[in-house]
Amino acid sequence: MKMLAENPLLALRWLLLLGMAVIFTAANSYFLAAGNIFALGESFALLGLVALGLALTMLAGEFDLSGGAMVAVSGLIMLKCGADNAVLGLLAALAFGGLVGLFNGIVTLKLGVSSLVTTLGVMILLSGFAVWLEGGQAVNFENYDLTDAFNMDWFGVLSPRSVITIVLFVVTGLMLAFTRMGRDIIAAGSHRKAAGMAGADVRGAVVTTFVLSGLFAALAGALLAITLGRASSTFGANLLLQGASAAILGGVALSGGVGRPFGVAIGVLVLAVLNNGLGLIGASSPAILLLNGGVLLIAVLAGGAPATWLRARLA
């Protein structure tokens, strides 16, 4: 009861998930089949990593627009550098993601440029770089054994990608809750100036969020390329808006300082279930976009007066 009083929208998000599951199961019994649960896990893995990285920058009071484009570039780097050695390709993709994140953080803090402007420019650069890397033709991965391994199901419903993503959500949540870096990240988004005067390393915390955002997006792209056995400059095209939607649905405040990885995971699940279920019942693309926007708008509106009323009733 105390948890609900502190975060009343948590129960509402769970009810939304349950309601959608009931509706989509009634509309198409395949929704709860093992194969579809596996597909939901794959969607969670891709969107979850991008949303988690973006949420960290939002917690610190910043915003990273480059995550979607990073997915495309890192996938291409993974396959081009990992044709003969997959580990080398993965390390190259992660190194690139981390360095781009470091660049975003340094430019934002050292030069005082808005993170929106900085990462928008980087997003455009990455999009062009992805097209150049692709070279006008598909980039395929011929390590079929590794691709098969990443398409293997665990317990019938989990994939290696989804397990990796779940582990990273847990580790990130523990980092925010129990480490000084985690507290500094939240302080940077809540009261940056006051926290800095009190001795918090807010500048280092902000840079760390950008580095982690780059790493998570790069990992998402690399794992996607391995799983599909190919990479394209179009990968990640819609992930930025979906990642932001998932973070906001999960309770991350645009003003910074508020939010938890657990909430972000729920936000990702809401969107994954919504899109998957609508696809199963044959909804059109415009209808899917409209309903995605509607769910996000309802979540934002519910965070105002209704949440205050519910918090008072549960206290």
C-alpha positions in Angstrom: 0.0 0.0 0.0 2.9 2.3 0.8 4.4 1.7 -2.6 1.2 2.5 -4.3 0.8 5.7 -2.3 4.3 6.8 -3.4 3.7 5.8 -7.1 -0.1 5.4 -7.7 0.4 5.1 -11.5 2.4 1.9 -11.1 -0.8 -0.1 -10.4 -2.6 1.7 -13.3 0.2 0.6 -15.7 -0.1 -3.0 -14.5 -3.9 -2.8 -15.0 -3.4 -1.4 -18.5 -1.0 -4.3 -19.3 -3.5 -6.8 -17.9 -6.4 -5.3 -19.7 -4.6 -5.3 -23.1 -3.5 -8.9 -22.5 -7.1 -10.0 -21.9 -8.5 -8.1 -24.9 -5.9 -9.3 -27.3 -6.1 -12.9 -26.0 -9.9 -12.8 -26.6 -9.4 -11.4 -30.1 -6.7 -13.9 -31.0 -5.7 -16.9 -28.9 -2.2 -16.9 -30.4 -1.4 -13.9 -28.3 -0.5 -16.1 -25.3 1.3 -18.8 -27.4 4.9 -19.4 -26.6 6.0 -18.2 -30.1 4.3 -14.9 -29.5 5.7 -14.4 -26.0 9.1 -15.0 -27.6 8.4 -12.3 -30.1 7.3 -9.9 -27.3 10.6 -10.6 -25.6 12.5 -9.7 -28.8 10.6 -6.5 -29.0 11.3 -5.7 -25.4 15.0 -6.4 -25.9 15.4 -3.9 -28.8 13.2 -1.1 -27.5 14.2 -1.7 -23.9 17.9 -1.0 -24.3 17.2 2.2 -26.2 14.6 3.4 -23.7 16.8 2.5 -20.8 19.7 4.6 -22.1 17.4 7.5 -23.0 15.7 7.3 -19.6 19.1 7.6 -17.8 19.9 10.9 -19.7 16.4 12.1 -18.8 16.9 11.3 -15.2 20.0 13.5 -15.3 18.0 16.4 -16.8 19.2 15.9 -20.4 18.0 14.1 -23.5 19.7 11.9 -26.0 18.2 11.9 -29.5 20.9 9.8 -31.1 19.9 6.4 -29.8 17.9 5.3 -32.9 20.6 6.2 -35.4 23.2 4.5 -33.1 21.3 1.2 -33.5 21.7 1.3 -37.3 25.4 2.3 -37.2 26.4 -0.2 -34.5 24.6 -3.0 -36.3 26.6 -2.3 -39.5 29.9 -2.0 -37.5 29.2 -5.3 -35.8 28.8 -7.1 -39.1 31.6 -5.3 -41.0 34.2 -5.7 -38.2 32.9 -9.0 -37.0 32.8 -11.0 -40.2 35.7 -13.2 -39.1 35.6 -12.5 -35.3 32.2 -11.8 -33.7 33.8 -10.7 -30.4 35.9 -8.1 -32.3 32.8 -6.8 -34.1 30.8 -6.5 -30.8 33.7 -4.7 -29.1 34.0 -2.3 -32.0 30.3 -1.5 -31.9 30.3 -1.0 -28.2 33.5 1.2 -28.3 31.9 3.3 -31.0 28.7 3.7 -29.0 30.6 4.6 -25.8 32.8 7.2 -27.6 29.8 8.9 -29.3 28.1 9.0 -25.9 31.2 10.5 -24.3 31.3 13.1 -27.1 27.7 14.0 -26.5 28.3 14.4 -22.8 31.5 16.5 -23.1 30.0 18.9 -25.7 26.9 19.3 -23.6 28.8 20.1 -20.4 32.0 21.7 -21.6 30.6 23.8 -24.4 27.3 24.5 -22.7 25.3 23.3 -25.8 21.8 22.0 -25.2 21.8 18.2 -25.2 18.9 18.4 -27.6 20.9 20.4 -30.1 24.1 18.3 -29.6 22.4 14.9 -30.0 20.2 16.1 -32.9 23.4 16.9 -34.8 25.0 13.6 -33.8 21.8 11.8 -34.9 22.0 13.4 -38.4 25.7 12.5 -38.6 25.1 8.9 -37.6 22.3 8.5 -40.1 24.6 9.7 -42.9 27.4 7.5 -41.6 25.0 4.5 -41.6 24.1 5.1 -45.2 27.8 5.3 -46.1 28.7 2.1 -44.3 25.9 0.3 -46.0 27.1 1.3 -49.4 23.8 0.9 -51.1 23.6 -2.9 -50.5 22.6 -5.2 -47.8 25.2 -6.2 -45.2 24.8 -9.9 -44.3 26.3 -11.9 -41.4 27.5 -15.3 -42.4 28.2 -16.7 -38.9 25.1 -18.8 -39.0 25.9 -20.7 -35.8 25.9 -17.5 -33.8 22.7 -16.3 -35.4 21.1 -19.6 -34.6 22.3 -19.3 -31.0 20.7 -15.9 -30.5 17.4 -17.1 -32.0 17.4 -20.1 -29.6 14.6 -20.0 -27.0 15.1 -20.6 -23.3 12.2 -22.2 -21.5 10.2 -21.8 -24.6 9.7 -18.0 -24.3 13.0 -16.2 -23.6 15.8 -15.4 -26.0 19.4 -14.5 -25.2 18.7 -10.9 -26.2 15.7 -10.6 -23.8 17.7 -12.1 -20.9 20.6 -9.7 -21.5 18.2 -6.8 -21.5 16.4 -7.9 -18.3 19.8 -8.3 -16.6 20.9 -4.8 -17.6 17.6 -3.3 -16.3 18.2 -5.0 -13.0 21.8 -3.9 -12.8 20.9 -0.3 -13.7 18.2 -0.2 -11.1 20.6 -1.4 -8.4 23.2 1.2 -9.6 20.7 4.0 -9.3 19.4 2.8 -5.9 22.6 1.8 -4.1 25.6 3.6 -5.6 26.9 7.1 -5.3 26.9 7.4 -9.1 23.2 6.6 -9.1 22.4 9.2 -6.5 24.5 11.7 -8.3 22.6 11.0 -11.6 19.3 11.6 -9.8 20.6 14.7 -8.1 21.8 16.1 -11.4 18.3 16.0 -12.7 16.6 17.2 -9.5 18.7 20.1 -8.2 22.0 20.2 -10.2 23.4 23.4 -8.8 22.6 22.6 -5.2 23.9 19.0 -5.6 27.1 20.3 -7.1 27.6 22.7 -4.2 27.0 19.8 -1.8 29.8 17.8 -3.3 28.0 15.6 -5.8 29.8 14.8 -9.0 27.0 16.0 -11.2 29.2 16.6 -14.2 30.6 13.2 -14.1 27.2 11.7 -13.6 25.7 13.5 -16.6 28.6 12.3 -18.9 28.1 8.8 -17.5 24.5 8.8 -18.6 25.4 9.7 -22.2 28.1 7.0 -22.3 25.6 4.4 -21.0 23.0 5.6 -23.5 25.5 5.2 -26.3 26.6 1.7 -25.0 23.0 0.5 -24.6 21.9 1.6 -28.1 25.1 0.1 -29.6 24.5 -3.2 -27.9 20.9 -3.1 -29.1 22.0 -2.6 -32.7 24.8 -5.2 -32.5 22.5 -7.9 -31.0 19.8 -7.1 -33.5 22.2 -7.5 -36.4 23.4 -10.9 -35.0 19.9 -12.1 -34.5 18.6 -11.1 -37.9 21.9 -12.0 -39.7 21.9 -8.7 -41.5 22.1 -4.9 -40.9 20.7 -1.9 -42.6 20.8 1.9 -42.3 17.1 1.9 -41.7 17.3 -0.1 -38.4 16.2 2.0 -35.5 14.2 4.5 -37.6 11.3 4.6 -35.1 13.1 3.7 -31.9 13.7 7.3 -30.7 10.1 8.2 -30.4 9.1 4.8 -29.1 11.9 4.9 -26.5 10.9 8.4 -25.3 7.3 7.2 -25.1 8.3 4.1 -23.1 10.3 6.2 -20.7 7.5 8.7 -20.2 4.9 5.9 -19.8 7.3 4.4 -17.2 7.2 7.5 -15.1 10.4 9.3 -16.1 9.9 13.0 -15.8 11.0 15.2 -18.7 12.3 17.7 -16.1 14.7 15.1 -14.7 15.3 13.5 -11.3 12.2 11.2 -11.3 11.9 7.7 -12.6 13.1 4.1 -12.2 14.3 1.4 -14.6 11.5 -0.8 -13.3 8.9 1.8 -14.5 10.7 2.1 -17.8 10.5 -1.7 -18.3 6.7 -1.5 -17.7 6.5 1.3 -20.3 8.4 -0.8 -22.8 6.1 -3.7 -22.1 3.0 -1.6 -22.6 4.2 -0.5 -26.0 5.4 -4.0 -27.0 2.1 -5.6 -26.0 0.1 -2.9 -27.7 1.9 -3.0 -31.0 2.1 -6.8 -31.0 -1.6 -7.2 -30.2 -2.7 -4.7 -32.8 -0.6 -6.5 -35.4 -2.2 -9.8 -34.5 -5.7 -8.5 -35.0 -4.8 -6.9 -38.3 -4.9 -3.2 -37.3 -3.7 -0.7 -39.9 -0.5 1.3 -39.5 -2.4 4.6 -39.0 -4.5 2.9 -36.3 -1.4 1.6 -34.5 0.2 5.1 -34.6 -3.0 6.7 -33.3 -3.4 4.2 -30.4 0.3 4.6 -29.5 -0.1 8.3 -29.3 -3.4 8.0 -27.4 -1.9 5.7 -24.7 1.1 8.1 -24.2 -1.3 11.1 -23.9 -3.5 9.3 -21.4 -0.4 8.3 -19.3 0.8 11.9 -19.3 -2.6 13.3 -18.4 -3.0 10.7 -15.7 0.2 11.8 -14.1 -1.4 15.1 -13.1 -4.5 15.7 -11.0 -5.7 12.0 -11.1 -2.4 10.8 -9.7 -2.5 13.5 -6.9 -6.0 12.4 -5.9 -5.1 8.7 -6.0 -2.0 9.3 -3.9 -4.0 11.2 -1.3 -6.6 8.3 -1.1 -3.9 5.7 -0.7 -1.8 7.6 1.9 
